[in-house]
Amino acid sequence: MTRAMGAAMRRIHVGNALSAFGLGFTVPYLYVYVAQVRGLGAMTAGSVLAVFAVAALIVLPFAGRAIVRRGPLPVLLAALVLAALGALSLGLAGGAATVLLSAAALGAGQAVMQPALATMIVDCSDTETRSRAFAMQFFLQNLGLGVGGLIGGHLVDTSRVSSFTLLFAIEAAVFVLLAGVMATVRMPRAPRVEGAPAGSSGRDGRRQLLGNRAMVQLCVLGFVLFFACYGQFESGLSAYGVEAAGISTSTLGTALAANTLMIVVAQFAVLKFVERRRRSRVIAAVGVIWAVAWAAAAYAGLGHGSHAMATAAFVSTYALFGLGEAMLSPTLAPLVADLAPAGLAGQYNSAFALVKQLALAVGPAVGGPLAASLPGPYVVAFLLFALGVTVLALRLGRVLTMAQDHPWAARSRVVARGGAAAEPVAAEA
């Protein structure tokens, strides 16, 4: 990594932390703000949360094309301006229509930030530094979310509308500050491989992506991953814990804290282990770990142990999910980058973000009602989903090249032969 790439990467990491801080600062309090503080009711509040997901689904396909054509930095700056306007207007909005439009602007801006920042990481890293860069991104995102939620929770007062207006105004200011920081980034020329297919845009880019068998399989795997884990955190799994395991809301907060703590503690501890192994097998191992997590959840809700044992098992479920997340962060995003032909990293990142958003939209809608009404079938079904992750990951490994699945070993072979490791190019299968 050159000095220019290192300087750009430091600013990108600041951007990741600030964008996550802005998200954690207000999103946990949106429902209360709309339903109670503004007095617009539960229906409007639920619609606001749905608008966040719908806005992301609408803008992400266009974001990928824009990143390819214009570059990630201009797209990121536009997204930050849009998010800042959405946050500010949301804090001032009094009617349902204004609230929904403001939420759409905020949700669209925040959705575009992630693939833009991920593409900037790709452009400012190489195969030797990319896994560590994405691990740092995930670490800072969780730190930003946690700090943002903690500070935001101390600022809000449901008896005072002005406290929420201040909250959203601060969020808008954070996005403006982030835009100023990112405007100073001097992006190096994206690394190219001689003879690699030139990046295209629009229909050609989508056709190329859909023709990449490995990327299609990774998207299917990604959907199951996000559906079976992230899509259950704040809906199905929490409903299951309360209804089936008799977990209190304070214990649920402890479980979420255990998840974050595990990520913070394990993130860099597992990095060297993950870097030296096949990515497909790391993802397969995560499926096994999450299957154990769902088994612990089953014991918590369906077993006949003491309340203390059930509580410990439920908290362990969230901690094990955190361990799996720490293993995925330096694995999934670099794999998406290595599957993308030169010039199409933005489109591939946006496509994978779209898959994630779909899973996060479908996951709560399926998991919440199922967990509340049929806790036994719910936990067994998601244990099977976790094992399905393992099967899908091993199948994916069969279509990946050595450079894509195990870049550390591929690089070691090149060095041993006296050559220089080159950026891997996706094989179109």
C-alpha positions as CSV (number, residue, x, y, z in Angstrom):
1,M,0.0,0.0,0.0
2,T,1.4,3.4,-1.0
3,R,1.4,6.5,1.3
4,A,-1.4,8.0,-0.8
5,M,-3.5,4.9,-0.4
6,G,-2.8,4.8,3.4
7,A,-3.8,8.4,3.8
8,A,-7.0,7.9,1.9
9,M,-7.8,4.7,3.9
10,R,-7.5,6.5,7.2
11,R,-10.1,9.1,6.1
12,I,-12.3,6.3,4.7
13,H,-12.2,4.6,8.2
14,V,-13.2,7.9,9.8
15,G,-16.1,8.0,7.3
16,N,-17.2,4.5,8.2
17,A,-17.2,5.4,11.9
18,L,-19.1,8.7,11.5
19,S,-21.7,7.1,9.1
20,A,-22.4,4.3,11.6
21,F,-22.6,6.9,14.5
22,G,-25.2,8.8,12.6
23,L,-27.2,5.7,12.0
24,G,-27.1,4.5,15.6
25,F,-27.8,8.0,16.8
26,T,-31.4,8.2,15.6
27,V,-32.7,5.0,14.1
28,P,-33.3,3.2,17.4
29,Y,-35.6,6.1,18.4
30,L,-37.5,6.6,15.2
31,Y,-40.6,4.5,16.2
32,V,-41.0,6.3,19.5
33,Y,-40.4,9.7,17.8
34,V,-43.1,9.2,15.1
35,A,-45.7,7.2,17.1
36,Q,-45.5,9.0,20.4
37,V,-43.6,12.3,20.3
38,R,-45.2,13.5,17.0
39,G,-48.4,11.6,17.9
40,L,-48.8,10.1,14.4
41,G,-49.6,6.6,15.6
42,A,-48.1,3.1,15.3
43,M,-49.2,2.7,11.7
44,T,-47.3,5.7,10.5
45,A,-44.3,4.7,12.6
46,G,-44.3,1.3,11.1
47,S,-44.6,2.8,7.6
48,V,-41.5,4.9,8.3
49,L,-39.4,1.8,9.1
50,A,-40.7,0.2,6.0
51,V,-39.9,3.3,3.9
52,F,-36.3,3.0,5.0
53,A,-36.1,-0.5,3.5
54,V,-38.0,0.4,0.4
55,A,-35.9,3.5,-0.3
56,A,-32.7,1.4,-0.1
57,L,-34.1,-1.2,-2.5
58,I,-35.0,1.5,-5.0
59,V,-31.7,3.4,-5.0
60,L,-29.1,0.7,-4.7
61,P,-29.4,-0.6,-8.3
62,F,-28.8,3.0,-9.5
63,A,-26.0,3.5,-7.0
64,G,-24.0,0.7,-8.5
65,R,-24.2,2.1,-12.0
66,A,-23.4,5.7,-10.7
67,I,-20.3,4.4,-8.8
68,V,-19.0,2.7,-11.9
69,R,-19.6,5.8,-14.1
70,R,-18.7,8.6,-11.7
71,G,-16.5,6.9,-9.1
72,P,-17.4,6.2,-5.4
73,L,-16.4,9.6,-4.0
74,P,-18.9,11.8,-5.8
75,V,-21.7,9.3,-5.2
76,L,-20.8,9.2,-1.5
77,L,-20.8,13.0,-1.2
78,A,-24.3,13.1,-2.9
79,A,-25.6,10.5,-0.5
80,L,-24.3,12.4,2.5
81,V,-26.0,15.6,1.4
82,L,-29.3,13.7,0.8
83,A,-29.0,12.0,4.2
84,A,-28.3,15.3,5.9
85,L,-31.3,16.9,4.3
86,G,-33.5,13.9,5.3
87,A,-32.3,14.0,8.9
88,L,-32.8,17.7,9.3
89,S,-36.3,17.7,7.8
90,L,-37.3,14.6,9.8
91,G,-36.5,16.5,13.0
92,L,-38.8,19.4,11.9
93,A,-41.5,17.3,10.3
94,G,-45.0,17.4,11.9
95,G,-47.2,15.6,9.4
96,A,-47.3,12.0,8.2
97,A,-46.4,12.9,4.5
98,T,-43.4,15.0,5.5
99,V,-42.2,12.4,7.9
100,L,-42.4,9.7,5.3
101,L,-40.6,11.8,2.6
102,S,-37.9,12.8,5.1
103,A,-37.4,9.1,6.1
104,A,-37.1,8.1,2.4
105,A,-34.4,10.7,1.8
106,L,-32.5,9.6,5.0
107,G,-32.9,5.9,4.2
108,A,-31.8,6.3,0.6
109,G,-28.7,8.4,1.6
110,Q,-27.6,5.9,4.2
111,A,-28.1,2.9,1.9
112,V,-25.8,4.4,-0.8
113,M,-23.1,5.2,1.7
114,Q,-22.1,1.6,2.4
115,P,-21.3,0.4,-1.2
116,A,-19.6,3.7,-1.9
117,L,-17.4,3.4,1.1
118,A,-16.8,-0.3,0.4
119,T,-15.7,0.5,-3.2
120,M,-13.3,3.2,-1.8
121,I,-11.8,0.6,0.4
122,V,-11.3,-1.7,-2.6
123,D,-9.6,1.1,-4.6
124,C,-7.3,2.0,-1.7
125,S,-6.2,-1.6,-0.8
126,D,-4.6,-4.6,-2.4
127,T,-5.0,-8.3,-1.7
128,E,-2.5,-8.2,1.2
129,T,-4.3,-5.4,3.1
130,R,-8.0,-5.8,2.0
131,S,-9.1,-8.3,4.7
132,R,-7.6,-6.2,7.5
133,A,-9.2,-3.0,6.0
134,F,-12.7,-4.6,5.9
135,A,-12.2,-6.0,9.4
136,M,-11.4,-2.4,10.6
137,Q,-14.5,-1.1,8.8
138,F,-16.7,-3.6,10.6
139,F,-15.1,-2.8,13.9
140,L,-15.6,0.9,13.5
141,Q,-19.2,0.5,12.3
142,N,-20.1,-1.5,15.4
143,L,-18.3,1.0,17.6
144,G,-20.0,3.9,15.9
145,L,-23.4,2.3,16.2
146,G,-22.9,1.6,19.9
147,V,-21.6,5.0,20.8
148,G,-24.2,6.7,18.7
149,G,-27.1,4.8,20.3
150,L,-25.7,5.4,23.8
151,I,-25.3,9.2,23.3
152,G,-28.6,9.5,21.5
153,G,-30.4,7.6,24.3
154,H,-29.2,10.2,26.8
155,L,-30.3,13.1,24.7
156,V,-33.9,12.2,24.0
157,D,-36.8,13.0,26.2
158,T,-40.3,11.8,25.0
159,S,-41.9,14.7,26.8
160,R,-40.0,17.3,24.7
161,V,-40.2,17.4,20.9
162,S,-37.2,19.8,21.0
163,S,-34.9,17.0,22.2
164,F,-35.6,15.0,19.1
165,T,-35.2,18.0,16.9
166,L,-31.8,18.5,18.4
167,L,-31.0,14.8,17.9
168,F,-31.8,14.9,14.2
169,A,-30.0,18.2,13.8
170,I,-26.9,16.7,15.3
171,E,-27.2,13.7,12.9
172,A,-27.4,16.1,10.0
173,A,-24.4,18.0,11.2
174,V,-22.5,14.7,11.5
175,F,-23.2,13.9,7.8
176,V,-22.1,17.4,6.7
177,L,-18.9,17.0,8.7
178,L,-18.4,13.6,7.1
179,A,-18.9,15.2,3.7
180,G,-16.2,17.7,4.5
181,V,-13.8,15.0,5.6
182,M,-14.4,12.8,2.6
183,A,-14.1,15.8,0.2
184,T,-10.4,15.9,1.2
185,V,-9.8,12.3,0.2
186,R,-7.5,12.0,-2.8
187,M,-8.4,8.6,-4.3
188,P,-5.5,6.8,-6.0
189,R,-6.1,5.2,-9.3
190,A,-7.9,1.9,-8.8
191,P,-5.5,-1.1,-9.3
192,R,-5.8,-2.8,-12.7
193,V,-4.7,-6.1,-14.0
194,E,-3.3,-6.2,-17.5
195,G,-5.7,-8.2,-19.7
196,A,-8.6,-7.9,-17.3
197,P,-12.0,-7.2,-18.8
198,A,-12.8,-3.6,-19.0
199,G,-15.5,-2.4,-16.6
200,S,-18.8,-1.6,-18.2
201,S,-22.0,-0.1,-16.9
202,G,-25.7,-0.4,-17.3
203,R,-27.1,-3.5,-18.9
204,D,-23.7,-4.9,-19.9
205,G,-22.5,-4.6,-16.3
206,R,-25.6,-6.4,-14.9
207,R,-25.4,-9.1,-17.6
208,Q,-21.8,-9.6,-16.7
209,L,-22.6,-9.9,-13.0
210,L,-25.5,-12.3,-13.6
211,G,-23.2,-14.4,-15.9
212,N,-20.6,-14.7,-13.1
213,R,-21.7,-18.0,-11.5
214,A,-19.5,-17.5,-8.4
215,M,-21.1,-14.1,-7.7
216,V,-24.6,-15.4,-8.2
217,Q,-23.9,-18.2,-5.7
218,L,-22.3,-15.7,-3.3
219,C,-25.5,-13.6,-3.5
220,V,-27.7,-16.6,-2.7
221,L,-25.4,-17.4,0.2
222,G,-25.4,-13.8,1.4
223,F,-29.2,-13.7,1.4
224,V,-29.4,-16.8,3.6
225,L,-26.6,-15.4,5.9
226,F,-28.4,-12.1,6.5
227,F,-31.8,-13.6,6.6
228,A,-30.9,-16.2,9.2
229,C,-28.8,-13.9,11.5
230,Y,-29.0,-10.1,11.1
231,G,-32.6,-10.3,10.0
232,Q,-33.6,-11.9,13.3
233,F,-31.7,-9.8,15.9
234,E,-34.3,-7.2,16.6
235,S,-37.4,-9.2,15.6
236,G,-37.6,-12.9,15.6
237,L,-34.9,-13.8,18.0
238,S,-36.0,-11.1,20.5
239,A,-39.6,-12.1,20.2
240,Y,-38.6,-15.8,20.7
241,G,-36.6,-14.8,23.8
242,V,-39.4,-12.9,25.4
243,E,-42.2,-15.3,24.5
244,A,-40.6,-18.7,24.7
245,A,-37.6,-18.2,27.0
246,G,-39.2,-15.7,29.4
247,I,-36.3,-13.3,28.9
248,S,-36.7,-9.8,30.3
249,T,-36.1,-6.7,28.3
250,S,-33.0,-5.9,30.4
251,T,-31.6,-9.4,29.7
252,L,-32.3,-8.7,26.0
253,G,-30.2,-5.6,26.3
254,T,-27.4,-7.7,28.0
255,A,-27.5,-10.1,25.1
256,L,-27.1,-7.3,22.5
257,A,-24.2,-6.0,24.5
258,A,-22.6,-9.4,24.6
259,N,-22.9,-9.5,20.8
260,T,-21.1,-6.2,20.4
261,L,-18.5,-7.1,23.1
262,M,-17.7,-10.4,21.3
263,I,-17.2,-8.5,18.0
264,V,-14.9,-5.9,19.6
265,V,-12.8,-8.6,21.4
266,A,-12.7,-11.2,18.7
267,Q,-12.4,-9.1,15.5
268,F,-8.7,-8.8,15.3
269,A,-8.0,-11.9,17.3
270,V,-9.6,-14.1,14.5
271,L,-8.2,-12.0,11.7
272,K,-4.9,-13.9,11.2
273,F,-6.8,-17.2,11.5
274,V,-9.3,-16.2,8.9
275,E,-6.7,-14.7,6.4
276,R,-4.8,-18.0,6.2
277,R,-7.7,-20.2,5.4
278,R,-10.0,-20.7,2.4
279,R,-12.8,-18.1,2.5
280,S,-15.4,-20.7,1.6
281,R,-14.4,-22.8,4.6
282,V,-14.4,-19.8,6.9
283,I,-18.0,-19.1,5.9
284,A,-18.9,-22.8,6.3
285,A,-17.5,-22.7,9.8
286,V,-19.6,-19.7,10.6
287,G,-22.7,-21.7,9.6
288,V,-21.7,-24.4,12.1
289,I,-21.1,-21.8,14.9
290,W,-24.5,-20.2,14.2
291,A,-26.1,-23.6,14.3
292,V,-24.7,-24.0,17.8
293,A,-26.0,-20.6,18.6
294,W,-29.5,-21.6,17.5
295,A,-29.2,-24.8,19.5
296,A,-28.4,-22.7,22.6
297,A,-31.5,-20.6,21.8
298,A,-33.5,-23.8,21.6
299,Y,-32.3,-24.8,25.0
300,A,-33.1,-21.4,26.4
301,G,-36.7,-21.5,25.2
302,L,-37.6,-25.2,24.9
303,G,-35.4,-26.8,27.5
304,H,-36.4,-27.5,31.1
305,G,-33.4,-25.9,32.9
306,S,-33.5,-23.1,35.4
307,H,-34.2,-19.5,34.5
308,A,-30.5,-18.7,35.1
309,M,-29.4,-21.4,32.7
310,A,-31.9,-20.2,30.1
311,T,-30.7,-16.7,30.4
312,A,-27.1,-17.8,30.1
313,A,-27.9,-19.8,27.0
314,F,-29.8,-16.9,25.4
315,V,-26.9,-14.5,26.0
316,S,-24.5,-17.1,24.6
317,T,-26.6,-17.2,21.4
318,Y,-26.0,-13.5,20.7
319,A,-22.3,-13.9,21.7
320,L,-21.8,-16.8,19.2
321,F,-23.5,-14.7,16.5
322,G,-21.0,-12.0,17.2
323,L,-18.1,-14.5,16.8
324,G,-19.5,-15.5,13.4
325,E,-19.9,-11.8,12.4
326,A,-16.2,-11.2,13.3
327,M,-15.2,-14.0,11.0
328,L,-17.3,-12.8,8.1
329,S,-16.3,-9.2,8.1
330,P,-12.7,-9.9,6.7
331,T,-14.1,-12.6,4.4
332,L,-17.3,-11.6,2.6
333,A,-16.5,-8.0,1.4
334,P,-13.0,-8.9,0.1
335,L,-14.5,-11.9,-1.7
336,V,-17.1,-9.6,-3.5
337,A,-14.2,-7.3,-4.5
338,D,-12.1,-10.1,-5.8
339,L,-15.0,-11.5,-7.8
340,A,-15.6,-8.1,-9.5
341,P,-13.8,-7.5,-12.9
342,A,-11.7,-4.4,-13.0
343,G,-13.9,-1.3,-12.9
344,L,-17.1,-3.0,-11.7
345,A,-16.4,-3.1,-7.9
346,G,-19.0,-0.5,-7.3
347,Q,-21.7,-2.4,-9.2
348,Y,-20.8,-5.7,-7.4
349,N,-20.8,-4.0,-4.0
350,S,-24.2,-2.4,-4.7
351,A,-25.6,-5.7,-5.8
352,F,-24.5,-7.4,-2.7
353,A,-25.8,-4.6,-0.6
354,L,-29.1,-5.0,-2.4
355,V,-29.2,-8.7,-1.5
356,K,-28.4,-7.8,2.2
357,Q,-31.2,-5.2,2.2
358,L,-33.7,-7.7,0.8
359,A,-32.8,-10.2,3.5
360,L,-33.1,-7.6,6.2
361,A,-36.5,-6.6,4.9
362,V,-37.8,-10.2,4.6
363,G,-36.2,-11.6,7.8
364,P,-38.1,-9.6,10.4
365,A,-41.4,-10.0,8.4
366,V,-41.0,-13.8,8.5
367,G,-39.2,-14.3,11.8
368,G,-41.2,-12.1,14.1
369,P,-44.6,-13.6,13.6
370,L,-43.2,-17.1,13.4
371,A,-41.2,-16.8,16.7
372,A,-44.2,-15.3,18.5
373,S,-46.7,-18.0,17.4
374,L,-44.6,-21.1,16.8
375,P,-41.4,-20.8,18.8
376,G,-40.4,-24.5,18.4
377,P,-40.6,-24.6,14.6
378,Y,-39.0,-21.2,14.4
379,V,-35.8,-22.1,16.2
380,V,-35.5,-25.5,14.4
381,A,-36.1,-23.8,11.0
382,F,-33.3,-21.3,11.6
383,L,-31.0,-23.9,12.9
384,L,-31.4,-25.6,9.6
385,F,-30.8,-22.3,7.8
386,A,-27.5,-22.0,9.6
387,L,-26.5,-25.5,8.4
388,G,-27.6,-24.4,5.0
389,V,-25.0,-21.7,5.1
390,T,-22.4,-24.3,5.6
391,V,-23.6,-26.4,2.6
392,L,-23.9,-23.3,0.3
393,A,-20.4,-22.1,1.3
394,L,-18.8,-25.4,0.5
395,R,-20.6,-25.4,-2.9
396,L,-19.3,-21.9,-3.5
397,G,-15.8,-23.0,-2.8
398,R,-15.9,-25.4,-5.8
399,V,-16.4,-22.6,-8.3
400,L,-13.8,-20.1,-6.9
401,T,-10.3,-19.9,-8.1
402,M,-7.4,-20.3,-5.7
403,A,-6.8,-16.5,-5.8
404,Q,-10.4,-15.8,-4.9
405,D,-10.9,-18.5,-2.2
406,H,-7.4,-18.5,-0.6
407,P,-5.5,-15.4,-1.7
408,W,-2.9,-15.8,1.1
409,A,-1.8,-19.3,-0.3
410,A,-2.0,-18.0,-3.9
411,R,0.2,-15.1,-3.0
412,S,2.7,-17.3,-1.1
413,R,3.1,-19.6,-4.2
414,V,3.8,-16.6,-6.4
415,V,6.4,-15.2,-4.0
416,A,8.0,-18.7,-3.7
417,R,8.4,-18.7,-7.5
418,G,10.1,-15.3,-7.4
419,G,7.1,-13.4,-8.9
420,A,4.9,-10.6,-7.6
421,A,1.4,-11.3,-6.5
422,A,-1.2,-9.6,-8.7
423,E,-4.7,-8.5,-8.0
424,P,-6.9,-11.6,-8.6
425,V,-9.3,-11.4,-11.5
426,A,-12.8,-13.0,-11.3
427,A,-13.2,-16.0,-13.5
428,E,-16.5,-15.9,-15.4
429,A,-17.9,-19.4,-15.0
